[in-house]
Amino acid sequence: MAKQFMFVNRKAPYGTIYAWESLEVVLIAAAFDQDVSLAFLDDGVFQLKKGHATKGIGVKAFEKTWGALEDYDITKLYVDQESLAERGLTADDLAIPVEVLSRAEIGKLMEAQDVVLSF
Amino acid sequence: MLNIINKSPYAAPAFDSALKTAVGSILLIEDGVYAAARGGAAEARVKAAMGTLKFYALAQDLEARGIADRVIDGITTVDYAGFVDLVTEHKTSQSWL
């Protein structure tokens, strides 16, 4: 039976390997037909910023992979409003459609999960 | 001296610690470049420090993070060759790891 898995992403992309590792496990969980959701808080919101051009630093950009999440039936993407605002971002700056929520709302969703994986 | 910051100002105390201590130049690289973007809470801290410090940011890291088009006025962008020039132009470097 499918369990509810939430992936909590709090790190900026590229500077560390956390964001990439999270995405790998997200796709694995989805491949096992689990009920997957992703939450983006703090610097994790930077992962979703559109317009990444990573040729100059020699790593793969995230943007195309976000677009592929729908193919894995991953549509529950939650972004913290407070984290966006502190970083001068809005939902329009993000590469894919997301649900912008308050910290309290994200907290409730976290509480309801069977499994929470932290990155 | 050249002060190199590679941590996000929103995730680590390195940025604030460097700004409180540094004399000379600040070079923002890797996740440090988030401090160079307009509109965030770090902008006011950068602007306040601009009176006494000269700010640089690495272009490739800005581009990778999709923020090359929103660099705060007064911050000079440099490429990797410019990074090397800054290191040689300053007598010493401190990396705020």
Backbone of each chain as ProteinMPNN parsed JSONL, in Angstrom:
{"seq_chain_A": "MAKQFMFVNRKAPYGTIYAWESLEVVLIAAAFDQDVSLAFLDDGVFQLKKGHATKGIGVKAFEKTWGALEDYDITKLYVDQESLAERGLTADDLAIPVEVLSRAEIGKLMEAQDVVLSF", "coords_chain_A": {"N_chain_A": [[0.84, -1.207, 0.0], [0.418, 2.244, -0.741], [2.335, 4.805, 0.775], [2.348, 8.028, 2.385], [4.778, 10.167, 1.403], [6.833, 12.814, 2.259], [9.117, 15.146, 1.001], [11.401, 17.286, 2.307], [12.815, 20.197, 1.411], [15.487, 22.25, 1.994], [17.802, 23.479, 1.192], [19.935, 25.509, -0.879], [20.397, 25.119, -4.455], [23.184, 23.437, -6.115], [25.398, 24.599, -4.532], [25.699, 22.774, -2.507], [25.301, 19.15, -2.352], [22.838, 18.33, -1.56], [20.281, 19.103, -2.693], [20.21, 17.861, -5.178], [20.465, 15.148, -4.45], [18.093, 14.821, -3.075], [16.199, 15.037, -5.137], [16.819, 12.738, -6.598], [15.957, 10.714, -4.83], [13.3, 11.347, -4.611], [12.373, 10.677, -7.165], [12.806, 7.947, -7.127], [11.057, 7.133, -5.073], [8.649, 7.825, -6.26], [8.694, 6.099, -8.423], [8.158, 3.762, -7.149], [5.503, 3.987, -6.793], [4.592, 5.562, -4.636], [2.867, 7.972, -2.528], [3.81, 10.967, -3.221], [5.052, 14.062, -2.028], [6.482, 17.368, -2.239], [8.167, 19.719, -0.268], [9.232, 23.059, -0.054], [11.364, 25.046, 1.685], [12.965, 27.839, 3.352], [16.304, 28.266, 2.089], [15.779, 26.362, 0.204], [13.826, 27.165, -1.584], [15.18, 28.455, -3.58], [15.938, 26.467, -5.316], [13.912, 26.204, -7.13], [13.892, 28.482, -8.654], [13.493, 30.11, -11.758], [15.332, 30.026, -14.93], [17.927, 29.005, -14.631], [21.248, 28.836, -15.655], [23.618, 26.783, -16.153], [25.945, 26.155, -17.454], [28.406, 27.442, -17.165], [29.357, 26.626, -14.665], [29.581, 23.992, -14.926], [27.728, 21.927, -14.212], [24.678, 19.937, -14.154], [21.582, 21.522, -14.847], [18.64, 22.152, -12.84], [16.157, 22.73, -13.862], [14.9, 21.368, -16.088], [14.375, 18.889, -15.059], [12.469, 19.394, -13.112], [10.261, 19.878, -14.719], [9.729, 17.318, -15.55], [8.592, 16.028, -13.429], [5.831, 15.789, -13.389], [5.358, 13.71, -15.124], [5.889, 11.608, -13.537], [3.723, 11.566, -11.974], [3.925, 13.371, -9.895], [2.669, 15.98, -8.331], [2.248, 17.475, -6.158], [3.529, 20.143, -4.918], [4.815, 22.17, -2.56], [5.373, 25.44, -1.432], [6.978, 27.646, 0.758], [5.667, 30.725, 1.649], [6.796, 32.776, 3.231], [9.56, 32.266, 3.054], [10.019, 32.698, 0.339], [9.421, 35.474, 0.163], [11.351, 36.647, 1.848], [13.566, 36.287, 0.303], [13.174, 37.854, -1.864], [11.543, 36.836, -3.869], [8.764, 35.703, -5.941], [5.906, 33.588, -6.746], [5.856, 33.776, -9.491], [8.495, 33.842, -10.234], [9.305, 31.267, -10.32], [10.135, 28.051, -11.759], [8.173, 26.153, -12.238], [4.626, 25.428, -11.78], [3.429, 25.874, -8.492], [2.136, 25.288, -5.159], [1.69, 27.898, -3.075], [2.175, 28.289, 0.301], [1.534, 29.027, 3.808], [3.892, 28.903, 6.582], [2.685, 27.587, 8.713], [0.698, 26.108, 7.465], [2.235, 24.383, 5.9], [3.514, 23.047, 7.934], [1.392, 21.597, 9.047], [0.813, 19.85, 6.948], [3.204, 18.41, 6.901], [3.035, 17.13, 9.342], [1.015, 15.337, 8.824], [2.102, 13.299, 7.325], [3.234, 9.937, 6.432], [5.892, 9.345, 6.121], [8.747, 11.368, 6.435], [11.265, 12.919, 4.682], [14.36, 14.492, 4.942], [16.138, 17.145, 3.527]], "CA_chain_A": [[0.0, 0.0, 0.0], [1.207, 3.479, -0.862], [2.426, 5.681, 1.941], [2.577, 9.436, 2.087], [6.177, 10.579, 1.566], [7.135, 14.223, 1.988], [10.533, 15.517, 0.906], [11.536, 18.667, 2.779], [14.029, 20.74, 0.776], [15.828, 23.522, 2.649], [19.137, 23.922, 0.771], [20.084, 26.069, -2.218], [20.975, 24.143, -5.392], [24.578, 23.565, -6.615], [26.421, 24.845, -3.51], [25.879, 21.473, -1.859], [24.705, 18.07, -3.148], [21.546, 17.96, -0.964], [19.127, 19.29, -3.58], [20.274, 16.826, -6.207], [20.188, 13.859, -3.805], [16.65, 14.802, -2.793], [15.498, 14.77, -6.386], [17.039, 11.322, -6.923], [15.122, 9.87, -3.98], [11.926, 11.666, -5.003], [12.029, 9.892, -8.354], [12.765, 6.536, -6.702], [9.801, 6.928, -4.328], [7.549, 7.89, -7.22], [8.758, 4.887, -9.235], [7.53, 2.712, -6.341], [4.088, 4.36, -6.674], [4.244, 6.147, -3.346], [2.176, 9.267, -2.599], [4.956, 11.844, -2.985], [4.926, 15.522, -2.084], [7.732, 18.092, -1.995], [8.031, 21.017, 0.387], [10.425, 23.906, -0.223], [11.446, 26.074, 2.714], [14.281, 28.486, 3.494], [17.023, 28.384, 0.813], [15.25, 25.374, -0.74], [13.021, 27.826, -2.632], [16.085, 28.831, -4.68], [16.003, 25.348, -6.265], [12.84, 26.34, -8.119], [14.037, 29.734, -9.409], [13.665, 29.805, -13.179], [16.432, 30.663, -15.641], [19.258, 28.497, -14.278], [22.142, 28.59, -16.799], [24.7, 26.206, -15.352], [27.081, 25.761, -18.297], [29.634, 28.043, -16.639], [29.882, 25.926, -13.491], [29.797, 22.602, -15.317], [26.82, 20.927, -13.624], [23.373, 19.874, -14.803], [20.574, 22.408, -14.248], [17.475, 21.471, -12.293], [14.894, 23.168, -14.435], [14.239, 20.374, -16.951], [13.913, 17.775, -14.236], [11.201, 19.801, -12.478], [9.202, 19.693, -15.709], [9.463, 15.885, -15.7], [7.937, 15.467, -12.241], [4.45, 15.464, -13.705], [5.359, 12.39, -15.752], [5.927, 10.644, -12.427], [2.519, 11.871, -11.179], [4.244, 14.204, -8.733], [2.058, 17.293, -8.572], [2.105, 18.2, -4.886], [4.726, 20.936, -4.624], [4.418, 23.217, -1.621], [6.454, 26.419, -1.232], [6.708, 28.562, 1.874], [5.53, 32.129, 1.268], [7.75, 33.593, 4.0], [10.904, 32.036, 2.51], [10.064, 33.413, -0.946], [9.427, 36.924, 0.382], [12.638, 37.047, 2.421], [14.572, 36.211, -0.759], [12.787, 38.725, -2.973], [10.955, 36.019, -4.934], [7.332, 35.395, -5.926], [5.62, 32.365, -7.503], [6.164, 34.041, -10.904], [9.932, 33.629, -10.465], [9.602, 29.833, -10.218], [10.161, 27.339, -13.039], [6.984, 25.311, -12.399], [3.52, 25.838, -10.897], [3.497, 25.311, -7.139], [1.157, 25.814, -4.224], [2.369, 28.71, -2.074], [1.466, 28.129, 1.574], [2.195, 29.59, 4.991], [4.658, 27.904, 7.346], [1.754, 26.805, 9.528], [0.03, 25.146, 6.581], [3.224, 23.354, 5.55], [3.695, 22.263, 9.161], [0.269, 20.652, 9.171], [1.009, 18.811, 5.923], [4.316, 17.564, 7.367], [2.509, 16.341, 10.463], [0.093, 14.31, 8.328], [2.803, 12.317, 6.488], [3.731, 8.671, 6.992], [7.354, 9.399, 6.081], [9.303, 12.676, 6.077], [12.692, 12.829, 4.367], [14.875, 15.863, 5.109], [17.325, 17.497, 2.739]], "C_chain_A": [[0.875, 1.257, 0.0], [1.181, 4.267, 0.441], [2.645, 7.114, 1.476], [4.014, 9.797, 2.426], [6.288, 12.07, 1.305], [8.644, 14.454, 2.019], [10.645, 16.991, 1.251], [12.886, 19.209, 2.301], [14.339, 22.125, 1.335], [17.179, 24.097, 2.205], [19.096, 24.505, -0.634], [20.68, 25.006, -3.146], [22.46, 24.41, -5.623], [25.649, 23.758, -5.542], [26.724, 23.595, -2.698], [25.14, 20.428, -2.705], [23.287, 17.716, -2.66], [20.384, 18.0, -1.95], [19.065, 18.183, -4.63], [19.93, 15.447, -5.628], [18.7, 13.715, -3.503], [15.875, 14.391, -4.032], [15.642, 13.306, -6.803], [16.085, 10.439, -6.123], [13.646, 10.111, -4.263], [11.501, 10.771, -6.174], [11.954, 8.395, -8.029], [11.434, 6.244, -6.003], [8.615, 6.914, -5.284], [7.506, 6.63, -8.087], [8.148, 3.693, -8.495], [6.074, 3.061, -6.012], [3.687, 4.836, -5.284], [3.569, 7.508, -3.563], [3.184, 10.354, -2.193], [4.546, 13.315, -3.009], [6.272, 16.145, -1.751], [7.422, 19.417, -1.318], [9.345, 21.778, 0.233], [10.376, 25.033, 0.798], [12.853, 26.672, 2.72], [14.998, 28.542, 2.131], [16.571, 27.342, -0.213], [14.43, 26.016, -1.85], [13.891, 28.244, -3.816], [16.203, 27.708, -5.715], [15.037, 25.555, -7.422], [12.943, 27.595, -8.967], [14.235, 29.412, -10.885], [14.889, 30.513, -13.756], [17.817, 30.203, -15.225], [20.062, 28.226, -15.545], [23.469, 28.107, -16.229], [25.933, 25.803, -16.164], [28.404, 26.232, -17.678], [30.203, 27.356, -15.412], [29.949, 24.411, -13.723], [28.959, 21.561, -14.6], [25.476, 20.994, -14.343], [22.382, 20.799, -14.082], [19.347, 21.619, -13.824], [16.222, 21.632, -13.143], [14.159, 22.093, -15.239], [13.674, 19.219, -16.134], [12.61, 18.131, -13.522], [10.037, 19.554, -13.429], [8.805, 18.233, -15.848], [8.703, 15.293, -14.524], [6.502, 15.032, -12.526], [4.336, 14.089, -14.352], [5.406, 11.271, -14.713], [4.713, 10.818, -11.51], [2.841, 12.603, -9.883], [3.72, 15.613, -9.02], [1.927, 18.11, -7.29], [3.418, 18.889, -4.509], [4.305, 22.119, -3.766], [5.609, 24.136, -1.337], [6.055, 27.395, -0.135], [6.748, 30.023, 1.42], [6.588, 33.022, 1.929], [9.172, 33.478, 3.422], [11.066, 32.744, 1.17], [10.255, 34.904, -0.704], [10.779, 37.401, 0.911], [13.724, 37.111, 1.348], [14.197, 37.035, -1.988], [12.158, 37.984, -4.141], [9.435, 35.949, -4.798], [7.139, 34.112, -6.734], [5.946, 32.547, -8.985], [7.636, 33.807, -11.237], [10.282, 32.141, -10.555], [9.377, 29.12, -11.551], [8.906, 26.519, -13.292], [5.868, 25.803, -11.477], [3.626, 25.125, -9.55], [2.342, 25.875, -6.327], [1.928, 26.594, -3.156], [1.546, 28.703, -0.79], [2.209, 28.862, 2.687], [2.994, 28.487, 5.681], [3.737, 26.999, 8.15], [1.059, 25.739, 8.686], [0.99, 24.024, 6.185], [3.48, 22.448, 6.761], [2.616, 21.214, 9.341], [0.406, 19.518, 8.171], [2.129, 17.857, 6.333], [3.826, 16.589, 8.431], [1.665, 15.157, 9.976], [0.787, 13.18, 7.559], [3.071, 10.998, 7.225], [5.253, 8.712, 7.108], [7.783, 10.82, 5.698], [10.804, 12.506, 5.848], [13.256, 14.245, 4.251], [16.152, 16.087, 4.316], [17.64, 18.977, 2.9]], "O_chain_A": [[1.918, 1.315, 0.65], [0.153, 4.377, 1.109], [3.063, 7.375, 0.348], [4.423, 9.742, 3.586], [5.882, 12.545, 0.244], [9.343, 14.018, 2.934], [10.062, 17.843, 0.581], [13.946, 18.747, 2.723], [13.554, 23.059, 1.171], [17.65, 25.083, 2.771], [18.321, 24.057, -1.479], [21.381, 24.102, -2.691], [22.936, 25.512, -5.348], [26.712, 23.142, -5.628], [27.854, 23.381, -2.258], [24.439, 20.775, -3.656], [22.61, 16.895, -3.278], [19.599, 17.056, -2.037], [17.998, 17.644, -4.924], [19.195, 14.675, -6.244], [18.121, 12.639, -3.652], [15.012, 13.515, -3.985], [14.691, 12.705, -7.304], [15.473, 9.523, -6.674], [12.833, 9.191, -4.167], [10.416, 10.19, -6.169], [11.135, 7.671, -8.594], [10.771, 5.249, -6.294], [7.698, 6.105, -5.145], [6.431, 6.148, -8.444], [7.681, 2.737, -9.116], [5.487, 2.51, -5.082], [2.586, 4.552, -4.811], [3.683, 8.111, -4.63], [3.389, 10.628, -1.011], [3.8, 13.756, -3.884], [7.1, 15.538, -1.072], [6.526, 20.148, -1.741], [10.428, 21.21, 0.373], [9.47, 25.866, 0.781], [13.795, 26.099, 2.174], [14.36, 28.837, 1.12], [16.944, 27.433, -1.383], [14.346, 25.467, -2.948], [13.394, 28.373, -4.935], [16.534, 27.972, -6.871], [15.302, 25.138, -8.55], [12.165, 27.767, -9.905], [15.042, 28.55, -11.234], [15.416, 31.458, -13.169], [18.792, 30.924, -15.438], [19.618, 27.474, -16.414], [24.333, 28.907, -15.869], [26.856, 25.186, -15.632], [29.394, 25.5, -17.674], [31.395, 27.477, -15.133], [30.326, 23.652, -12.83], [29.411, 20.434, -14.395], [25.172, 21.962, -15.04], [22.354, 20.846, -12.852], [19.052, 20.558, -14.373], [15.34, 20.774, -13.14], [12.948, 21.923, -15.096], [12.637, 18.647, -16.471], [11.744, 17.274, -13.345], [8.973, 19.087, -13.023], [7.671, 17.932, -16.222], [8.216, 14.165, -14.612], [6.019, 14.041, -11.979], [3.345, 13.385, -14.159], [5.011, 10.137, -14.983], [4.683, 10.28, -10.403], [2.121, 12.474, -8.893], [4.268, 16.336, -9.851], [1.546, 19.28, -7.322], [4.291, 18.299, -3.873], [3.528, 22.968, -4.202], [6.709, 23.67, -1.04], [4.932, 27.9, -0.11], [7.749, 30.486, 0.874], [7.186, 33.89, 1.293], [9.891, 34.472, 3.317], [12.117, 33.322, 0.891], [11.14, 35.527, -1.291], [11.291, 38.433, 0.477], [14.678, 37.881, 1.46], [14.835, 36.92, -3.034], [12.229, 38.446, -5.279], [8.885, 36.109, -3.709], [8.086, 33.604, -7.335], [6.277, 31.577, -9.666], [7.982, 33.596, -12.399], [11.429, 31.792, -10.835], [8.544, 29.529, -12.36], [8.597, 26.215, -14.444], [6.13, 26.512, -10.505], [3.881, 23.922, -9.489], [1.662, 26.811, -6.747], [2.727, 26.016, -2.418], [0.369, 29.064, -0.792], [3.361, 29.263, 2.526], [2.807, 27.301, 5.409], [3.973, 25.796, 8.26], [0.856, 24.612, 9.137], [0.603, 22.856, 6.141], [3.639, 21.236, 6.619], [2.892, 20.082, 9.739], [0.149, 18.36, 8.5], [2.022, 16.646, 6.139], [4.155, 15.403, 8.422], [1.607, 14.113, 10.627], [0.137, 12.206, 7.181], [3.127, 10.948, 8.454], [5.831, 8.187, 8.06], [7.248, 11.404, 4.755], [11.521, 12.008, 6.717], [12.698, 15.09, 3.55], [17.113, 15.324, 4.418], [18.604, 19.471, 2.316]]}, "seq_chain_B": "MLNIINKSPYAAPAFDSALKTAVGSILLIEDGVYAAARGGAAEARVKAAMGTLKFYALAQDLEARGIADRVIDGITTVDYAGFVDLVTEHKTSQSWL", "coords_chain_B": {"N_chain_B": [[42.264, 43.475, 2.006], [41.197, 40.44, 0.314], [38.025, 39.188, 0.738], [36.389, 36.206, 0.68], [33.243, 34.871, 0.103], [31.234, 32.061, 0.305], [28.802, 31.128, 1.113], [25.23, 31.083, 1.44], [23.553, 34.081, 2.402], [21.252, 33.729, 3.782], [21.285, 31.313, 4.978], [23.508, 30.785, 6.504], [25.779, 32.018, 9.024], [28.083, 33.126, 8.015], [28.171, 35.213, 6.105], [27.227, 37.557, 7.456], [29.093, 37.629, 9.511], [31.469, 38.015, 8.092], [30.978, 40.532, 6.94], [30.911, 42.14, 9.176], [33.506, 42.12, 9.941], [35.307, 42.455, 7.844], [37.763, 44.27, 5.873], [38.34, 46.134, 2.966], [37.855, 44.232, 0.162], [34.976, 42.331, -0.962], [34.256, 39.19, -2.234], [31.735, 37.462, -3.758], [30.876, 34.138, -4.124], [29.735, 30.901, -5.417], [27.073, 29.695, -3.353], [27.124, 32.084, -2.064], [26.537, 34.127, -3.811], [23.851, 34.692, -3.672], [23.532, 36.832, -2.002], [23.978, 38.959, -3.619], [21.732, 39.508, -5.044], [19.0, 41.553, -5.993], [16.165, 42.708, -4.038], [15.895, 40.874, -1.966], [16.173, 40.137, 1.599], [18.815, 40.476, 2.205], [19.781, 42.542, 0.73], [19.718, 45.14, 1.862], [21.689, 44.87, 3.8], [23.968, 44.502, 2.278], [24.038, 46.931, 0.873], [24.386, 48.735, 2.951], [26.95, 48.085, 3.687], [28.421, 48.826, 1.542], [29.549, 51.345, 1.595], [32.022, 51.139, 2.784], [33.188, 48.836, 1.842], [34.277, 47.093, -1.115], [32.365, 45.41, -3.517], [32.238, 42.291, -5.211], [30.984, 39.809, -7.526], [30.737, 36.44, -8.653], [30.249, 35.763, -12.002], [29.528, 33.332, -13.314], [28.393, 31.813, -11.264], [26.21, 33.38, -10.565], [24.725, 33.211, -12.948], [24.184, 30.451, -13.047], [22.374, 30.201, -11.004], [20.239, 31.621, -11.845], [20.046, 34.377, -11.375], [21.46, 36.405, -12.532], [20.402, 38.569, -13.798], [19.502, 40.27, -11.891], [21.295, 41.696, -10.289], [22.49, 43.661, -7.626], [22.902, 47.178, -7.942], [26.148, 48.537, -8.248], [27.596, 46.386, -7.469], [30.269, 44.597, -8.768], [30.514, 42.341, -11.43], [32.472, 39.441, -11.998], [34.419, 37.139, -14.002], [35.907, 33.789, -14.011], [38.591, 34.318, -14.607], [38.739, 36.921, -13.763], [38.369, 36.52, -11.048], [40.793, 35.284, -10.391], [42.484, 37.45, -10.933], [41.638, 39.223, -8.902], [42.513, 37.856, -6.646], [45.251, 37.999, -7.001], [45.666, 40.731, -6.992], [45.139, 41.535, -4.422], [46.781, 41.575, -1.249], [46.369, 39.568, 0.637], [44.057, 36.782, 1.168], [40.92, 35.892, 2.592], [38.888, 33.182, 3.196], [35.585, 32.879, 3.994], [34.477, 30.347, 5.202]], "CA_chain_B": [[42.368, 42.061, 1.67], [40.046, 39.891, -0.403], [37.193, 38.321, 1.566], [35.609, 35.366, -0.229], [32.091, 34.288, 0.802], [30.59, 31.053, -0.553], [27.581, 30.626, 1.764], [24.038, 31.926, 1.319], [23.359, 34.947, 3.577], [20.012, 33.319, 4.46], [21.413, 29.975, 5.552], [24.701, 30.627, 7.337], [26.222, 33.293, 9.6], [29.36, 33.55, 7.428], [28.009, 36.503, 5.421], [27.174, 38.639, 8.454], [30.372, 37.628, 10.212], [32.449, 38.623, 7.189], [30.695, 41.965, 6.781], [31.244, 42.831, 10.434], [34.945, 42.024, 10.186], [36.164, 42.667, 6.671], [38.255, 45.542, 5.346], [38.806, 45.942, 1.594], [36.935, 43.744, -0.873], [34.181, 41.117, -0.749], [33.927, 38.465, -3.46], [30.666, 36.493, -3.526], [30.928, 32.994, -5.051], [28.848, 29.774, -5.098], [25.805, 30.16, -2.779], [27.316, 33.452, -1.592], [26.009, 35.112, -4.765], [22.474, 35.092, -3.341], [23.585, 38.15, -1.35], [24.108, 39.985, -4.656], [20.455, 39.664, -5.757], [18.067, 42.587, -5.534], [14.828, 42.352, -3.579], [15.906, 40.024, -0.775], [16.479, 40.778, 2.879], [20.258, 40.733, 2.292], [20.135, 43.729, -0.059], [19.983, 46.284, 2.749], [22.966, 44.628, 4.487], [25.015, 44.756, 1.281], [24.086, 48.366, 0.583], [24.944, 49.411, 4.122], [28.387, 47.799, 3.752], [29.079, 49.329, 0.33], [30.291, 52.563, 1.883], [33.397, 50.849, 3.21], [33.712, 47.632, 1.181], [34.02, 46.95, -2.546], [31.718, 44.11, -3.721], [32.32, 41.575, -6.487], [30.26, 38.529, -7.535], [31.183, 35.594, -9.761], [29.188, 35.727, -13.02], [29.065, 31.963, -13.596], [27.526, 31.366, -10.172], [24.955, 34.141, -10.713], [23.992, 32.638, -14.089], [23.723, 29.104, -12.697], [21.245, 30.307, -10.069], [19.157, 32.385, -12.464], [19.901, 35.708, -10.761], [22.415, 37.326, -13.164], [19.674, 39.751, -14.266], [19.015, 41.076, -10.763], [22.423, 42.037, -9.417], [22.395, 44.979, -6.98], [23.771, 48.199, -8.536], [27.349, 48.813, -7.466], [28.38, 45.141, -7.356], [30.959, 44.293, -10.022], [30.581, 40.902, -11.708], [33.749, 38.992, -12.573], [34.454, 35.729, -14.397], [36.948, 33.06, -13.275], [39.868, 35.022, -14.789], [38.651, 38.083, -12.88], [38.556, 35.959, -9.705], [42.245, 35.124, -10.228], [43.047, 38.806, -10.848], [41.359, 39.773, -7.567], [43.396, 37.186, -5.679], [46.632, 38.493, -7.163], [45.707, 42.171, -6.687], [45.09, 41.727, -2.968], [47.943, 40.97, -0.591], [45.937, 38.327, 1.283], [42.651, 36.391, 1.008], [40.284, 35.126, 3.673], [37.65, 32.515, 2.786], [34.659, 32.763, 5.138], [33.849, 29.045, 4.958]], "C_chain_B": [[41.104, 41.601, 0.95], [39.314, 38.912, 0.506], [36.246, 37.538, 0.664], [34.498, 34.68, 0.563], [31.382, 33.317, -0.127], [29.318, 30.469, 0.062], [26.422, 31.614, 1.565], [23.876, 32.786, 2.568], [22.139, 34.543, 4.388], [20.174, 32.012, 5.219], [22.579, 29.84, 6.53], [25.139, 31.982, 7.875], [27.49, 33.852, 8.967], [29.275, 34.938, 6.798], [28.038, 37.658, 6.418], [28.495, 38.762, 9.207], [31.441, 38.32, 9.366], [32.237, 40.128, 7.091], [31.056, 42.756, 8.038], [32.752, 42.97, 10.618], [35.794, 42.613, 9.062], [36.553, 44.118, 6.429], [38.699, 45.252, 3.916], [37.708, 45.467, 0.672], [36.22, 42.466, -0.431], [33.946, 40.483, -2.11], [32.908, 37.382, -3.122], [30.755, 35.392, -4.577], [29.964, 31.917, -4.569], [27.549, 30.297, -4.485], [25.919, 31.566, -2.184], [26.704, 34.487, -2.519], [24.557, 35.497, -4.487], [22.436, 36.444, -2.627], [23.631, 39.278, -2.371], [22.791, 40.276, -5.363], [19.589, 40.747, -5.124], [16.81, 41.971, -4.94], [14.782, 41.49, -2.329], [16.278, 40.808, 0.466], [17.963, 41.121, 3.005], [20.656, 42.044, 1.606], [20.513, 44.917, 0.832], [21.333, 46.129, 3.444], [24.13, 44.898, 3.536], [25.166, 46.259, 1.056], [24.709, 49.146, 1.748], [26.46, 49.244, 4.183], [29.153, 48.398, 2.574], [29.889, 50.61, 0.555], [31.753, 52.301, 2.193], [34.017, 49.655, 2.478], [33.379, 47.64, -0.304], [33.5, 45.526, -2.794], [31.909, 43.581, -5.142], [31.48, 40.298, -6.376], [30.649, 37.756, -8.781], [30.03, 35.349, -10.746], [28.644, 34.314, -13.241], [28.123, 31.442, -12.515], [26.189, 32.118, -10.17], [24.096, 33.517, -11.818], [23.388, 31.281, -13.731], [22.468, 29.163, -11.84], [20.114, 31.167, -10.598], [18.975, 33.779, -11.902], [20.871, 36.733, -11.369], [21.738, 38.622, -13.603], [19.155, 40.619, -13.115], [20.116, 41.41, -9.756], [22.267, 43.475, -8.901], [23.378, 45.955, -7.648], [24.978, 48.45, -7.632], [28.183, 47.565, -7.21], [28.976, 44.839, -8.729], [30.961, 42.788, -10.247], [31.925, 40.587, -12.377], [33.608, 37.546, -13.024], [35.619, 35.048, -13.66], [38.32, 33.743, -13.403], [39.911, 36.256, -13.885], [38.85, 37.696, -11.421], [40.065, 35.849, -9.421], [42.92, 36.49, -10.099], [42.849, 39.385, -9.449], [42.293, 39.164, -6.525], [44.815, 37.75, -5.773], [46.752, 39.977, -6.789], [45.701, 42.454, -5.183], [46.249, 40.988, -2.32], [47.574, 39.626, 0.046], [44.464, 38.059, 0.968], [42.183, 35.656, 2.248], [39.009, 34.526, 3.12], [36.781, 32.297, 4.017], [33.835, 31.492, 4.985], [32.779, 28.717, 5.986]], "O_chain_B": [[40.077, 42.279, 0.973], [39.893, 37.937, 0.985], [35.41, 38.118, -0.028], [34.756, 34.0, 1.557], [30.972, 33.694, -1.225], [28.811, 29.447, -0.401], [26.625, 32.827, 1.528], [24.04, 32.287, 3.681], [21.991, 34.952, 5.54], [19.309, 31.638, 6.011], [22.63, 28.883, 7.303], [24.888, 33.003, 7.234], [27.933, 34.939, 9.338], [30.194, 35.745, 6.938], [28.784, 38.621, 6.241], [28.955, 39.865, 9.5], [32.223, 39.121, 9.879], [33.191, 40.904, 7.15], [31.461, 43.915, 7.952], [33.218, 43.834, 11.361], [36.855, 43.19, 9.3], [35.806, 45.051, 6.726], [39.361, 44.244, 3.666], [36.744, 46.188, 0.418], [36.742, 41.654, 0.332], [33.49, 41.151, -3.038], [33.174, 36.497, -2.309], [30.715, 35.668, -5.776], [29.437, 31.997, -3.459], [26.963, 31.239, -5.018], [24.905, 32.17, -1.837], [26.383, 35.595, -2.09], [24.076, 36.508, -4.999], [21.411, 37.126, -2.649], [23.356, 40.429, -2.034], [22.724, 41.185, -6.191], [19.464, 40.843, -3.904], [16.43, 40.853, -5.29], [13.732, 41.384, -1.694], [16.648, 41.98, 0.398], [18.334, 41.964, 3.821], [21.729, 42.589, 1.866], [21.503, 45.605, 0.582], [22.043, 47.112, 3.659], [25.153, 45.454, 3.938], [26.276, 46.789, 1.051], [25.464, 50.097, 1.54], [27.173, 50.127, 4.66], [30.381, 48.472, 2.599], [30.804, 50.914, -0.21], [32.619, 53.128, 1.906], [35.236, 49.483, 2.495], [32.326, 48.133, -0.708], [34.105, 44.554, -2.343], [31.764, 44.306, -6.126], [31.285, 39.768, -5.282], [30.866, 38.343, -9.841], [28.987, 34.806, -10.382], [27.431, 34.125, -13.343], [27.172, 30.718, -12.808], [25.157, 31.55, -9.812], [22.894, 33.321, -11.644], [22.239, 30.993, -14.064], [21.603, 28.293, -11.93], [19.138, 31.419, -9.891], [17.87, 34.32, -11.941], [21.084, 37.802, -10.795], [22.398, 39.648, -13.766], [18.444, 41.597, -13.348], [19.898, 41.406, -8.544], [21.948, 44.385, -9.667], [24.535, 45.611, -7.889], [24.845, 48.56, -6.413], [29.335, 47.659, -6.787], [28.264, 44.828, -9.732], [31.362, 42.032, -9.362], [32.434, 41.353, -13.195], [32.777, 36.807, -12.496], [36.242, 35.655, -12.789], [39.109, 33.756, -12.458], [40.95, 36.598, -13.32], [39.432, 38.456, -10.647], [40.546, 36.26, -8.365], [43.811, 36.676, -9.27], [43.77, 39.966, -8.875], [42.797, 39.857, -5.641], [45.488, 37.95, -4.762], [47.802, 40.425, -6.329], [46.199, 43.487, -4.735], [46.652, 39.918, -2.774], [48.352, 38.672, 0.004], [43.722, 38.955, 0.565], [42.933, 34.904, 2.872], [38.14, 35.248, 2.63], [37.184, 31.62, 4.963], [32.644, 31.547, 4.678], [32.16, 27.656, 5.916]]}, "name": "protein", "num_of_chains": 2, "seq": "MAKQFMFVNRKAPYGTIYAWESLEVVLIAAAFDQDVSLAFLDDGVFQLKKGHATKGIGVKAFEKTWGALEDYDITKLYVDQESLAERGLTADDLAIPVEVLSRAEIGKLMEAQDVVLSFMLNIINKSPYAAPAFDSALKTAVGSILLIEDGVYAAARGGAAEARVKAAMGTLKFYALAQDLEARGIADRVIDGITTVDYAGFVDLVTEHKTSQSWL"}
